[in-house]
C-alpha cells in the first residue's frame, strides 16, 4: 500500500497556495537593498507587501543583508587597494623623478624636482595613514587575544563546576609561627553603638 509524501508547493505569484522559493526571497532582499522601499520591492518582485514586511522581521533577512554588505565591503576593499597602489606608485615616481612641467621657451615637458612643502605633506599623510593601519592591526590582535583568554577562563571554570568544586588545601609555611586566639568582645554590637 502506498503512502503520502509532502512536497512543498512553490509559489510563482501572490495568492497561490504554497511557499515562496528561496530564490524569490533573495530577489526580494536584493531589490530592497537597491531601492530601499518595501512597497517598490513588492511591486518589482511580485511578492505581496505584507509578506515582504513579515520576511523583513525574520532572522534570515538580516543574515542575507549582512552577507551582502560583507561581500560588497570586500569588493570595495579590493578596488581601494588597487587605487591606493597606483597612487603610491605615482607618488613614488614623482618623488624620485620630479613633477612634469612645460618649458615655455622650448615647448618641451621637463621633470622638475618636487618642492619641499609638497614632499612634506605627502610624507606626513602617508605616515599618519600607516600609523592608523598599524593601530587597527594592534587593536584587532588585542581584541582577539582578550576574547580568547576570556573564553579559556570560562572553559576552565565550567569544567571545574561540572566536576564539582575541589577545595584548596593550604599548606602551612615552614618555620616558627603561632596562632593567637581572637579576644571575645566585652560589649555587644548594640551596646557599642549606644556608647558615647
N, C-alpha and C positions, 0 to 999 in steps of 0.2 A: 504494500500500500504506500502511496506517495505521501509527501509531506510538503508543507508550505515553506517557501523561502522568502524572507522580506528583502525587497530590493528598493532602495531609495529612489524615488521618482525625482529626476532633476527638472527644475523649472527652467523655462526659457522666457516666460512672460509673467507679468503680475496676474494675480487672481487664478493662477493654475495651481492644482494641488502638487505637493512635493517640496523639495528643498532646493535652495539656490546652490549651484555648483561653486566650488572654491575659486574657480577662475573668475566668476562673476563678482565674488566678494573682493578679490584682488583688484579687479577693474574698478569697483566702487571706491576702494581705498585710494588708488592712484588718481582717479578722477577728482575725488575730494581734495587731495593734496594739490592738484593742478589748479582747481577753481576756487577751493576754499568755501564752498557753499553747498549745503545738503540738498536744497531744492534743485539747484542746477545739476548736481550729481545724480539725483533721481531722474531728472529729465533726460540726461545724456545716457545713463546706463539702462533705463527702463525698469529699474527696481523701485518699488514704492518708497516714498519719503519716510514713512513710518518704519519700514524695515531697515532702511539705512540708519535712521535715528537709533533704533534698537541695536544694530550692529556696532554702532559707534561706542556704545557702552560696554561692549564685550572686551575681554582681555586680549583676544586675538587681534582686534583692531589696533590697539595700542602697540602690540608687538610688531604688526605689519608696518605701522608708521615709523617706529624706532628703527626697524631693519632698513627701511627706505632711506631714512636720514643718515644712518651709519654708512650705507653704500654710497650715498651722494657725497657725504663728507670725505670718504676715502677717495672718490673720483676727483673731487676738487683738490684734495691734498696732493695727488699725483700731478695735476695740472700746475698747481702753485710751485711744486718742486722743479718742474721743467722751466717755468718762467724765472724762478729765482736763480737757477743755474745759468741760464742765458744772460740774465742781468749781471751776475757776478763775473761771467766771462768778459762782458763788455767793460765793466768797471776795471777789471784786471788789465785788459788791453789798453784802456785809456790811461791808467796809472803808469804802465810800462812805456807806452809809445807816445802818449800825449793826445790832446784833443785835435780834431780836424778843424782847420781854419783856411779860409780863402785868402791867398795873397793878391791884393788889389792890383799890384804893379804887373805881376806876371800872369795872373789869372789861373794859377795852379793851386791845388789844395795841398797844404802843408800840415805836418803834425807838430803842434806846439805843446811843450810840457804843461801839465796840469798845474794850476796855481796852488799855492799853499792852503788857501782858505777852502777850496773845493776838496782837496785831498783830506784836509782835517775833518770836514763834515762827513765825508764818506767813511773815514776811519771810525769816527765817533758813532755813527749809525750802525755800522757793522759790529762793533764791539758791544754796543747795547743789545743788539739782537742776539748775539752769541751768548751773552750773559743770561738773557731771558730763556733761551733754549736750554742752557745748562741747568738753570734753576728749575725749569719744568721737569727735566730728567731726574734731578735730585729729589724733588717733591714726590714724583711718581715712585721712585725707589723706596723712599722713606715710608710712604703710604703702604706700599706692598709689604715691606718688612714689618711694620707695626701691625697690619692686619694679620699677617702670618703668625706673628708672635702671639697675638690675642687668641687666634684660633687654636694654637698649640696649647696655650694655658687652659683654655676651655676644655680641650680634649682630655688633658690630664685630670682636670677637676671632675669631669663626667666619669672618667674611668675610676677615680677614687670613690665617687658616690656609688657607682654600680657595684663595686666590690665591697663596699662597707668601709666606713672611715676607720683608719688604723690610728691608734693612739700613739703619740710620740713619746718615747721613753727618754727622759733627760738624765744623762749620766752626771754624777757629781764630779766636780773638779778635784784633782789631786791636791793634797796639802792640808794644812790646818784650817778648819772652819768650824764655826759653832752656830747653832741655831738658838736665837734668843726668843723667849716667849713674848707675845704681844700683850701688854698690860690691859687689864679689864678697865673699861671706863667707870669712873666713880659716879657719873651722872647719866641719866637717860637723855636722849636727844631732845626731848621736850623740856626737861629741866634746864638743859644747857641753853636752849633758846630763850627761856624766861630770865635767865641770869643777866644782870646789868653789865 
